Amino acid sequence: MQKPNQFSQSVTKGQLDLRMSTATISCVVDKDEAEPLVPGQAVAMVDSKGGAPKVTAVADDDEAVFGYVAYNPKQSSFAASEALEVCAEGSVLYLEAGGAIGRGGKVMALVAGEKVLAAGGDKPISGIAFDKADADGELIRVFVKSFGLLVEASV
């Protein structure tokens, strides 16, 4: 996002890095999704028939992640039935850290605040940190390393 008197672009949450990613998938927000999805938010694939894959927000930290909503310079959020791009396994994108994360460390989705945390316990792994984060709120590059499962049926 460009700011007044800024001489170079700064990175934005959900923005792709290493642009030759072939794992960006065109999807549609599920028609039953209550809240708009935002860049950097973890999503799960919905079991649906035909058309583009449908996605919904990951509901809790124990849910498998299909990918993350990609940044779009023309649109800041995506409501039910709108098209969007999802960065799936193999993508590298900027995500917000929810605390300290070591470079090369496994990360998991933190639903509250659309962030990632250092993976712990038996929570699903959603990526590998390409950068080190010292504190909450830092943007780091994450290599998406999880191809989540279908979560609910929708027609």
HELIX and SHEET records of a PDB file:
SHEET    1   A 6 LEU A  16  ASP A  17  0                                        
SHEET    2   A 6 VAL A  92  GLU A  96 -1                                        
SHEET    3   A 6 LEU A 139  VAL A 144 -1                                        
SHEET    4   A 6 GLY A 127  ALA A 129 -1                                        
SHEET    5   A 6 LYS A 106  LEU A 110 -1                                        
SHEET    6   A 6 LYS A 115  ALA A 118 -1                                        
SHEET    1   B 6 LEU A 150  ALA A 153  0                                        
SHEET    2   B 6 ALA A  42  ASP A  47  1                                        
SHEET    3   B 6 LYS A  54  ALA A  57 -1                                        
SHEET    4   B 6 THR A  24  VAL A  29  1                                        
SHEET    5   B 6 ALA A  83  CYS A  87 -1                                        
SHEET    6   B 6 GLY A  67  VAL A  69 -1                                        
END                                                                             
